[in-house]
Amino acid sequence: MSSYLGRLNPIPGFPGYSGPHKVGTVDVEIPISELPSPCPVPDGAQDIHTILFRIFYPTSSEAKGKEITWLPNPQRQYLMGYGFFMGASPLLSSLASFVPRYLHYVTIPAIKNAPLISPAAKDGRWPTMIFSHGLAGSRNSYSQLAGSLASHGVVVICPEYRDGSAIATVVRDPVALSEYQGGLFAQRPRSAGVVYRNLPHTPSREISEARDAQLRVRAWETGLLYEALVKIDEGKAESMTNLNTSTPAEALSRFTNRLDVQEPGKVIWAGHSFGAATITQVVKSTYYADRPQVKSIANPIFAVKESAKIRQQITNQSVAILLDMWCLPMISPDQTALYKLPLPCYDVNASNSPGGNALLAVESDAFFKWTEHLHTKAMILSPSPTAVPPVSASAFDEPGFSRPSWFYVKDSAHMSQSDFAALFPWLVRRVFNGHAPERVVRLNLRAVLQTLRRNGHSVAPTCAADLADGDEPTVAKAAAAGGLEDDPAILDSKVADLKAIDAWTHIDVVGLGLKSAAAATQTTNVDEK
């Protein structure tokens, strides 16, 4: 009966998270004046006065409270952004934002300002991930994956960038707010809106420069975010001002000594599409900051200061989760020197480099079928991006590196990696040929959890419900044991090749790359959300 009534409900929703923990969330906006800048302030960032992010985290099973809306406030601003992104004129988008729509009422199954529970890990810290959104995303648009990970014991921080790539965002002015005295006729200072910048996806010099400019802002904001997380973990949250008044002042103090952000190499770096490209450029720019070829870049993406805390955090052990990574921003002619350097996990000069074990890349069916792009990505995921293609087995065998865990989900769309597929399944199915959005979330969750286990992060067992795409004996075993504490099958290329996991297909990096040169000039109509 409940299933039938659910079909009659016009408001879509998200299922509860599958992990053993309930999920809490806080919204944070901190003035950049209260944080040391990790690099020179990029051009075009003069009106960005704050960094904005949402935290998803495990909370008590007894926690009660209000769930947050999926559409951030001010909701009208974000609705206008979606209208503009879909091609409506600014006037039509503005008018449409006044019309009551079900998006206003969609909620995320995370409890606002809930308490943070203590981890069972010996060091008393939760694995901590920074997740970077793609084009037309926001700090809420990957709530299914972020919340699912939080329910398994991962603190996930989702920034909302102000580079014109978010669907919409607002920036509070800390100075104006501090000078506001109130009063009968006083007008409260307004927040400044940053609208989505709709750039063409066709490669050109002009577009490369525009994407580089966006990446500079994104990298700067990511570095600022890490500075904020370190201060929060060190118990210095009270020294920062959270301009989001819906979050209690004491909320951030709960994270003191609970975030695994101090030990080098521990932060997990993740992103989708343009967000995955952002993470890759941030990680490489930071790790290779002292290399002469990086220092020689005239207009670098991220000229990290020696004093920046992120310099000590990113190592060859840093884990990268790359969902449908968009490669066009990484082949900018001005960033060739950075492109030529491998991901830090392949550093042959560093001790104990994990190779592909520290990498997880998951493609949609749409991106897998984009041949030139796939070959370009193969070179980026290889130990030597500048080697003569195709990628050879010897590139991994000689240093003893494992190949990257690289898979794609059959019949999935690019936006299936985000919340949009769950909210608009009919659109994703009919327009983008994406099916079973819940399957994509399950498979991504399984793969990410196992990647974290493989790299020494303590997470909760994968539950039987998330094994629904595998063989029945495995599901039965997991159900009897209360979940799988180890799930090696999801990252086993042989298991994928045998099609033992529905729609989960392995991509072998070896043999790819011959068509990568064409990606720089290839035009695509694939939506970049």
N, C-alpha and C positions, 0 to 999 in steps of 0.2 A: 504493500500500500504506500509506504513512504517513497519508494522508487517512482510509483505512478504520480504521486503528488509533486515530486521533484520535477517531473517533466512539465507540469503545468505552471511552475514558477518561472516567470519571464526574466527573472534576475539570475544571471549565471553566477557561479561561485566556485571556490576551490575546495578540493577535498582536504580533510585533516591530514596532518603530516604523519608519516609512517614510523618515525623513530620513537624511542621510549620516553623522550622528554617532551613536555609542552614547550611552546616557543614564545618568548617575549621579544619586544622590540622597543627601541627608542629612536627618536628623530633628533638630529644634532645639527646645529649651524654655529660655527665658531669664527670669530673675526680673524682674518689672516694677520692682523697687527699683533696678535697674541702668540704667533708662531714664527720661528725662524724660517726664512725662505730657503728651500733646498737648492735653488738655482736663481739666476737673475730673473726678475719678473718679466714674462714674455710680453711682446707687443700685443696690444688689444686687450690686456687684462687689467687696465687701470680702473675699470668700474667693477671689478670682482673684489668685493670687500670681505667675503666670507668663503668658507668651504662648507658644503652641505652633504650629509650622509645619513643613512639609516643603518642601525645595527640589529641583526637577528641573533638570538642567543638562547641557550637552553634555560628553562625556568622550572619551577616546582610544579609537581602534579596537582598541588592544591591551589595553584595560582588562579585567580579569577579577576575579571576586569573586562574592559571594552576592547573589542577588536578594531583594528584600524581600517580605514577605507583604502581600497587599491588606488583610487585616483587621489593624488596628493592635493593638499590645499595650496593655493586657491584653486578649486576644481574648475572654475570657468576658464582659467588661464590654460590649464592642461587640455581641456576639451577643445579650445580654440587651436591649440597646437596639433591635435590629432586631425582636426578638420583641414588645417593648412597642409599637413603632411600628405593627406589623401587627395590633395589637388584642389580643394575649395579655395575661393578667393578670400582675402582677409576679411572682407565685409560679410560674406556668407558664413565663414568660420565663426566670426563674432556673434552673428545672429543665432547660429545653431547652438552656440554654447549656452544660450539662455533656455533652450528647450529642455525640460526634464527628461533625462535618459537613465537607463538602468545602470550605467557606469557609475553614477553618483552613489549607488547603494551597494556596489560590490565590495565585500570585505575580505581581508586577508586573515587566515586563522592564526594570528599572532596577537598576544595580549599586550596592550599598550602599557609601557612603564612597569612591567612585571619584574619581580626580583630575579637576580641571577643566582643560580645554584652553584655550589662548589663542585669542581671536577674530582673524579676519582683518581686521576693521574697523580703519580708520586710528586711531581713538581708543582701540583696545584694549579696548573694553567690549562686553559682550553686551546686546542688548535685554532689558529686565527687566519682567516682568509679575507683578502681584499678582492672584490668582484667588480670589474669594470663593464659598464653597460655599452651597448652598441648604438648605432644611429637610431634616433627617435625613441630612445629608452629613457628611463628615469631610475631613481633610487628604489622604486617599488616594482619595476617591470620584470624582475626575475625572482619574485617572491616565492614561487613554487620550489625552485631549486635551493635558494638561500634558506628558506624556512625548513625544507626537508633536511638539509645539512645541519642546521641548528638543532633539529630534533634528534640528531645522531651525535650531538656533542661538539659542534664546530661553531665558533663565533664568526659570523659573516658580516663584513662591512661593505655596504653598497653606496659608493659616492654618486652624486649627481653633478655632472660636469657643466660648466658655464661657457663652453667653447662654441655653442651654437649647434651641438650635436644631440642634446637632450630634446625630447619632444616639446618641452617648455621648462622653464625654471624661473625662480625669483631670487633676488639677492637683497637681503636687508642691509641697510646702511647703519653700522654700529655707532658712528659719530652722531648722526641725526637722532638715533634712538636715545643716546645718552644725554643729549641736550633737550629732549622732549620733557616738558614739565607738566603736561596735562592741562587741565583747566576747562572751563565751560566752552570756550570758543576755540580752543587749541586743536589743531588738526594733527593727528598722529602721522608720523613720517611714513610715506609709502615705500613699499619694496619695489625695486626695479626689475622688470621682466626681461628675460633673455629668450628670444624667439628661436625656433628651429631654423637653421640655415640650410636651405634645400640646394645642395650643390650637385651638378651632374656627376654621373658615375663613369663617364667616358674619360679615359686617361688623356691628359694634356699637361703642358708645363704650368699653366695657370691653376689647374685643379691640384696638381702636386704641391704647389706652393700654398694653396688654401688648406689642404689636408695637413701639411707640415705645421702650419700655424695653429690648427686645431690641436694637433698632437702636442705642441709645446705647452698649450694651456692645460691639456689633460695631464701631461707628465708633471707639470708644476703642481697642480692640484693633488695628484697622487702622492707626491713627495710631502706636501703640506699635511695630507691626511695621515701619513705615517708618523710625522712629527707629533701630531695630535694624539695618536694612539699610544705612543711612547709616554707622553705626559700623563695620559689617562691611567695607564698601567702603573706608572710611578707614584700614583696618588696625588697628582697635581691638577686634577680636574677642576678644583675650586679656583685655580689661578686663571682659568679660561672662562669666558662668558658664553653660555649656550643661549643664543638669541631665540631659539624655539621655546617659547614659554609654556608649551603643553608638556614639556619634559621637566619633571621636578629637578631642583638643583642637585639633590643627592643621588640622582639616578646614575650618573657617570662614575661616582665614587665607588659604586659596587664592583666596578671592573678592576680596581686596584689589585695588582699582583695576580690577576686572573687571565691576562692575555699573553699568549706565547709570541711576544713581539721583541723580546730583548736578545735572545740567543741568535747569533747570525745564522741565516739560512732557514729559519723556522717559519716565517710568514709564507702563506700559500698565495700565489698570484694567479688570478683567474679572470676570464672575460669572455664575452661573446662578440663575434664579428669585429667591428671597429674597436670594441673593448679588448678583444684578444690581441689585436694589433697594438693597442696602447700598452698592454702589459708586456708584450714582447719588446717593444722599443724602450720602455722604462727599464726593464731588467737588463737588456744589453747595454744601454747607454750608461747605466750605473756600474755594472760589472767591469766594463772596459773603459771606464772614465779616464784612466791614466795612460791608455794606449795612444801612441803618437798619431795613428791614423784617425782616431776619434777626436783627439784634440785639434786636429787639422781641419775638421769640418767647419766651414765658414758660418753656417746657420744651423747649429745642432738642435736636435729635438729636446734634449735634456742635458744641459751643461751643469752637471751636479757639482755643487761645492764640496770641497774636501771636508768641511765641518758638518755636512748634512748627515743625519743619522741613518738614512737609507743606504749610505755608502757601506756601512758595516753590516747591514742586514742582508743584502743580496750577495749570495755566494754561488759557487758551482753546485751546491746542494739544494738550491731554491727550487721548489716544485712549481710547475706551470701547467695550468688547466686551460686549454685553448679550444673553445667551442665555435665551430664555423668561423675560424679566423679569416678576416678579410685582408688579403695580401697587398692590394693596390697601394695603400698608404706606406707600405714598407719598401716599395721599389722606386721611391722618389729619387730622381737623379741627384738631388742634393744630399741624399743620405746613403749613397752607394758604399761608402767606407763602413758604415754600420751594418748594412745588409751583408757584406762579405764576411763578417764575424759570426761564428756559430753561437747558438744558445749556450749559456754558461755551463750547463750540465755536460757539455762535450769538451770542456777545456782539458786538453791533454797535458798541460803544464801544471795543473792543480792536482793535489792528492785526492784520491777516492771520488773522482768525478763519476756520477751515477749513470751517465749516458741517458738513453731513452727511458730508463726507469723513472726518471723525474718528470717525464712529459706524458700528458694525456691530450690527444686531439680527437675531437668528435665532429664529424661532418653531417650535414643534412644531405638528403638524396640530391637536392638541387645543387649544392656546392660540389658534391662528388662528381656530378655529371658535367660540371664546368671544367673542361679538360685542361685548358691552358692554366687556369688558376690552380687546379690540383697539382700540376707539375711544378708550378712556382712554389707552392707550399711544401712540396716534397724536398726541394732544395733548402728551404728555410729550416725544416725539421731534421735535416741531415747534419752530420758532423762537419761538413765542408760545403757551405753554400756556393762557393766559387769553383768547385771541382768541375771537370768536364762531365756533363750529364751523359747518361743517366746516373743516378745514385748507385754506387756499387756496394756489394756486400763487404768488400775489403775495407771500406770506409769505417765500418763498425768492427770488423774482425781484428784488424791490426791493433787498435788501442784496447780491444776487449769491451767495447760498448755494446749494450743491448739496443735493439731498434726501438723507436718510439711506439708507444701504445696508440695506434691510429685506427679509428673505426668510423663507419658511417651507419646511420639508421635508415633502412629502406623505407620508401614512401613517406619521408618526412620533408617538411619545408624549412626554409631558413628561419622563419619566425617560430617554428616548433620548439626551438631552444629556449624561448622566452614564455611569458605568461599569455601572450596574445593568442596562441593556438587554443588554450583552454577557454578563453573568453569569447573567441570568434571561430569556433571549429568549422562552421559552415563556410566562412570566408576562406579559411586556410585550405579546406578540402576542395572547394570549387574553383578558386582562383589560383592557388599555389600547389594544388595536388598533394597536400599534406594530410596524412591520416593518423589516427590513433595518437593524439597529443599526449595522453597520459602514459603511453608506452615510452615516448622519448624521455619524459621526466624520470621514469623508473630506470631506464638504461643509463642515463646520465648519472643518476644518483649512485647506482651500483658501481659504475666505473670510477667515479670520483672518490667514493669511500675506499675502494680497494687501492687506488693510487696513493691515497693518504696512508693507509696501513702499510703499504709497501715501502713507504719512505719514513716510517717510524712515528707517525702520528696516531694517537690513541682515539679511536672512534667506536661508537656503539655497533653491535652486530647488524648486518643487513637482514631485515625482517622477511618472513616468508612471502608476504604480499608483494614485495618488490622483486621477487624471483618468478613472478607469474609468466615471464617470457622464456623461462628455461624448461628443463625436463622435469617431469612430475616427481621422480625419486628425490631430486635435489630439493624441490619445494617441500616434500613430505619430511625430509630430514631436517630442514630448517625449521619447519613448524614444530617438530618434536623437540628440537633443541632450543627453541626460543629465538631463532635467528642464526645466521652464519657469522661467526667471528672472523672467518677468512673466506673470501670469495674469489679465488684465483681464476675461476672459469671465465669471468667477465673480461679479463685482460689477456686471456690465452688465445693467441692467433689460431691455433689448431682447432680449438673449440668453435671459434667463429667460422672457420673454413668449413667445418662439418655442419654448419647451420644449426647447431644445437641450441642456440639462443635466437628466438624469433627476431627477424629484421636486423640483427646485429652482424655486420659484415666487416671483416678485417681489411685494412688497406696496407699493403706492403710498400714501404718507402723505396725499397730497392727496385730498380728498373724504371722508376719515374724520373722526370726532369727534362726529357728531350724536348718537350714542347713548352718549357717554362719561359723561353724568351718571348714568345708570342703574347704572354699574359700582360705585358706592359702596354700593349696597344689593343688588346682585346676589349670589345664593347660588350657589356652584359646588361640584360634587362632584369636580372635577379634583384628582388627587393632587398634593401640593405637595413632592414629594421633590426 
